Amino acid sequence: MREVATRINVPFLDLSEQHRRIAPAIKAAIDEVISRSQFILGPAVEQFEKAFAEYNGVDHCVALNNGTTALQLALHACDIGPGDEVITTPHTWISTTWAISYVGAKPVYVDIDPESYNMDPKLVQQAITPRTKRFCRSIYMGRHASWLRSSRLPIKMASF
């Protein structure tokens, strides 16, 4: 007798239940922004910045248009620019590389550790040159690189 396989469609991501519960609040917030016609800055952004700063226990928060800009500003804050190298992994979204390039620095890629899917610490160590200023990790699927806690690398991680 031959077995017949049954196909089961398991969605990659299903936010419908979460959305159903918060849909009225989302619609009300969107309607408020639209009714004021203040899509950039305005009271909704100011309210978000205050609430997010309070949630994180800090004095200030600056909302940005996207994650690429956030990475770029963080690199500027770390004084990274032309002639500098930033070690990162290609196992990330393209915004990491774009942000490094936008400040004039050179991305230097290291491969991942096959167990954690984060940058391999041995390869990070090997990639350091006199022009290396920082390394920019990418947390893959919530898996933090445990080696960072005990790392004695001669460079700092970009703090973002």
RODO-2510 file (C-alpha; in nm, 4 decimals, decimal comma):
residues 160
     n   res          X          Y          Z
     1     m     0,0000     0,0000     0,0000
     2     r     0,1348     0,3431    -0,0966
     3     e     0,1299     0,6371     0,1471
     4     v    -0,0117     0,9643     0,0243
     5     a     0,1494     1,2805     0,1510
     6     t    -0,0781     1,5543     0,2743
     7     r     0,0272     1,9117     0,2095
     8     i    -0,0156     2,1557     0,4938
     9     n     0,0184     2,5248     0,4233
    10     v     0,1853     2,6872     0,7239
    11     p     0,2056     3,0650     0,6794
    12     f     0,5453     3,2221     0,7373
    13     l     0,3908     3,5064     0,9334
    14     d     0,0301     3,5615     1,0312
    15     l    -0,0426     3,8856     1,2116
    16     s    -0,4187     3,8801     1,1500
    17     e    -0,5146     3,8035     1,5117
    18     q    -0,2802     4,0677     1,6494
    19     h    -0,4093     4,3172     1,3933
    20     r    -0,7719     4,2368     1,4734
    21     r    -0,7161     4,3283     1,8397
    22     i    -0,5445     4,6621     1,7735
    23     a    -0,7113     4,7637     1,4445
    24     p    -0,9463     5,0224     1,6022
    25     a    -0,6539     5,2018     1,7732
    26     i    -0,4467     5,1964     1,4534
    27     k    -0,7352     5,3322     1,2458
    28     a    -0,8042     5,6087     1,4986
    29     a    -0,4371     5,7149     1,5011
    30     i    -0,4181     5,7184     1,1210
    31     d    -0,7444     5,9140     1,0948
    32     e    -0,6095     6,1717     1,3422
    33     v    -0,2897     6,2242     1,1407
    34     i    -0,4820     6,2473     0,8136
    35     s    -0,7376     6,4914     0,9551
    36     r    -0,4523     6,7250     1,0660
    37     s    -0,2587     6,6763     0,7384
    38     q     0,0656     6,6680     0,9358
    39     f     0,2484     6,3706     0,7914
    40     i     0,6007     6,4894     0,8696
    41     l     0,6870     6,5813     1,2259
    42     g     0,3790     6,7244     1,3956
    43     p     0,2103     6,6272     1,7215
    44     a     0,1895     6,2519     1,6507
    45     v     0,5666     6,2265     1,6035
    46     e     0,6339     6,4444     1,9068
    47     q     0,4020     6,2256     2,1172
    48     f     0,5762     5,9104     1,9897
    49     e     0,9235     6,0486     2,0665
    50     k     0,8248     6,1385     2,4222
    51     a     0,6588     5,8012     2,4857
    52     f     0,9491     5,6064     2,3353
    53     a     1,2074     5,8023     2,5366
    54     e     1,0084     5,7391     2,8548
    55     y     0,9722     5,3692     2,7737
    56     n     1,3509     5,3417     2,7275
    57     g     1,4359     5,5514     3,0326
    58     v     1,6156     5,8233     2,8393
    59     d     1,5675     6,1986     2,8147
    60     h     1,5283     6,2243     2,4380
    61     c     1,4319     6,0260     2,1307
    62     v     1,4481     6,1286     1,7650
    63     a     1,2170     5,9527     1,5229
    64     l     1,3631     5,8966     1,1763
    65     n     1,2207     5,8059     0,8387
    66     n     1,3779     5,4580     0,8225
    67     g     1,6403     5,2217     0,9602
    68     t     1,8997     5,3116     0,6972
    69     t     1,9007     5,6723     0,8150
    70     a     1,9206     5,5543     1,1766
    71     l     2,2297     5,3455     1,0985
    72     q     2,3860     5,6328     0,9052
    73     l     2,3368     5,8775     1,1933
    74     a     2,4761     5,6248     1,4407
    75     l     2,7884     5,5865     1,2268
    76     h     2,8247     5,9660     1,2111
    77     a     2,7904     5,9769     1,5905
    78     c     3,0766     5,7247     1,6120
    79     d     3,2867     5,9649     1,3980
    80     i     3,3131     5,7178     1,1118
    81     g     3,3868     5,8614     0,7702
    82     p     3,6040     5,8464     0,4593
    83     g     3,9068     5,6193     0,4923
    84     d     3,7585     5,4214     0,7823
    85     e     3,6640     5,0556     0,7692
    86     v     3,3638     4,9001     0,9398
    87     i     3,3514     4,5235     0,9778
    88     t     3,0094     4,3723     0,9184
    89     t     2,8471     4,0670     0,7699
    90     p     2,6790     4,0286     0,4333
    91     h     2,4218     3,8145     0,6186
    92     t     2,2076     4,1205     0,6877
    93     w     1,9759     4,3615     0,5099
    94     i     2,1455     4,5877     0,2518
    95     s     2,0862     4,8959     0,4713
    96     t     2,3875     4,8088     0,6855
    97     t     2,6172     4,8300     0,3842
    98     w     2,4412     5,1384     0,2482
    99     a     2,4803     5,3260     0,5766
   100     i     2,8513     5,2421     0,5948
   101     s     2,8950     5,3578     0,2352
   102     y     2,6867     5,6751     0,2863
   103     v     2,9323     5,8029     0,5490
   104     g     3,2229     5,7333     0,3126
   105     a     3,3584     5,4312     0,4998
   106     k     3,4384     5,0921     0,3534
   107     p     3,2383     4,7860     0,4580
   108     v     3,4601     4,4865     0,5323
   109     y     3,2697     4,1593     0,5295
   110     v     3,3252     3,8602     0,7516
   111     d     3,1349     3,5360     0,7284
   112     i     2,9010     3,4010     0,9911
   113     d     2,9365     3,1341     1,2526
   114     p     2,7216     2,8424     1,1279
   115     e     2,5783     2,7808     1,4770
   116     s     2,4618     3,1313     1,5699
   117     y     2,4368     3,2880     1,2228
   118     n     2,6175     3,5921     1,3675
   119     m     2,9630     3,7161     1,2715
   120     d     3,2358     3,4641     1,3399
   121     p     3,4592     3,6211     1,6093
   122     k     3,7754     3,4603     1,4691
   123     l     3,7043     3,6178     1,1319
   124     v     3,6337     3,9552     1,2926
   125     q     3,9751     3,9399     1,4609
   126     q     4,1435     3,8508     1,1302
   127     a     3,9697     4,1349     0,9430
   128     i     4,0960     4,4130     1,1704
   129     t     4,3397     4,6534     1,0053
   130     p     4,4798     4,9908     1,1161
   131     r     4,1875     5,1543     0,9306
   132     t     3,9199     4,9528     1,1126
   133     k     3,7187     5,1832     1,3332
   134     r     3,4198     4,9740     1,4404
   135     f     3,2298     4,6594     1,3697
   136     c     2,8589     4,6596     1,3053
   137     r     2,6842     4,3402     1,4003
   138     s     2,3525     4,2222     1,2734
   139     i     2,1382     4,0232     1,5136
   140     y     1,9935     3,7382     1,3148
   141     m     1,6528     3,6073     1,4206
   142     g     1,7007     3,7348     1,7762
   143     r     2,0225     3,5378     1,8237
   144     h     2,2722     3,7612     2,0015
   145     a     2,6405     3,6898     1,9562
   146     s     2,7422     3,5573     2,2979
   147     w     3,1108     3,6132     2,2237
   148     l     3,0602     3,9913     2,2446
   149     r     3,0360     3,9815     2,6249
   150     s     3,3805     3,8303     2,6652
   151     s     3,5406     3,9874     2,3604
   152     r     3,8716     4,1662     2,3941
   153     l     3,8751     4,3005     2,0390
   154     p     4,0896     4,6145     1,9946
   155     i     3,7955     4,7930     1,8306
   156     k     3,4517     4,8859     1,9541
   157     m     3,1165     4,7677     1,8359
   158     a     2,9078     5,0418     1,6802
   159     s     2,6545     5,1065     1,9562
   160     f     2,3241     5,0817     1,7737
***
